[in-house]
């Protein structure tokens, strides 16, 4: 085995750590802000659907924000603020490892969104399915829920992304 020369570069060793790019941090920050706002957008929609004589009549009854519908929607702003604090701390400290920790609240927010989807039938009961005898009551996830899921996934991806 040949002795190692002082000027040669060893292939298995990483190079010196460069400070993180502020562009990645700002993208993470914007995604966490979208996650924060999405909790206040409609997460559940209830509508009545009547079918008859070859026509479909649909009327929206209610649309509720995530923070108003269920406890799982109320924790999304908390997770978003924690992610924002971690991202800002990582930017100020110029340490990408601290900013990467924002993936944890992003993952917890994603789990909260999925639990909300499993408990969406509770909103159906609260909207008054028992009072409606004609037609069917449809309860669906609103665009705020979809935005929360997308921003959670994007926050996880941006937090764990490594710079080439």
RATAPE-V414073 format. One record per residue. D_FIRST is the distance of its C-alpha to the first C-alpha in Angstrom with 2 decimals. Layout:
# RATAPE-V414073
d_first = <D_FIRST | D_FIRST>
This chain:
# RATAPE-V414073
d_first = <0.00 | 3.79 | 6.53 | 9.09 | 12.16 | 15.45 | 17.26 | 15.08 | 16.28 | 14.35 | 15.89 | 16.75 | 18.62 | 22.29 | 23.92 | 26.65 | 29.71 | 32.64 | 36.16 | 37.78 | 40.09 | 43.74 | 44.63 | 42.92 | 44.66 | 47.99 | 47.61 | 46.96 | 49.93 | 52.20 | 51.23 | 51.97 | 55.29 | 56.19 | 55.43 | 57.79 | 60.57 | 60.22 | 61.41 | 64.79 | 65.25 | 66.95 | 64.84 | 67.59 | 70.45 | 73.45 | 75.72 | 78.59 | 78.51 | 81.77 | 82.04 | 85.37 | 87.15 | 83.90 | 82.98 | 80.51 | 81.47 | 78.77 | 79.30 | 76.81 | 78.06 | 75.45 | 72.07 | 70.39 | 67.51 | 64.52 | 65.41 | 68.92 | 68.28 | 65.92 | 63.92 | 60.67 | 61.61 | 62.39 | 58.84 | 57.39 | 58.49 | 56.96 | 53.56 | 53.89 | 54.71 | 51.77 | 49.46 | 51.08 | 50.58 | 46.87 | 46.38 | 48.32 | 46.47 | 43.11 | 44.43 | 45.78 | 42.68 | 40.48 | 38.32 | 37.68 | 37.04 | 40.66 | 41.96 | 39.95 | 41.94 | 44.98 | 43.85 | 45.19 | 48.82 | 48.50 | 47.57 | 50.41 | 52.80 | 51.79 | 52.50 | 55.85 | 56.76 | 56.05 | 58.10 | 60.89 | 60.90 | 61.28 | 64.18 | 65.90 | 68.75 | 69.93 | 70.85 | 72.93 | 75.00 | 75.43 | 76.55 | 79.45 | 78.76 | 81.58 | 84.13 | 83.45 | 85.05 | 85.12 | 82.00 | 78.44 | 76.53 | 73.06 | 70.54 | 67.42 | 64.56 | 65.32 | 63.26 | 62.23 | 60.41 | 58.56 | 57.65 | 56.38 | 54.15 | 52.80 | 52.17 | 50.50 | 48.11 | 47.47 | 46.92 | 44.35 | 42.57 | 42.65 | 41.54 | 38.49 | 37.57 | 34.34 | 34.23 | 31.87>
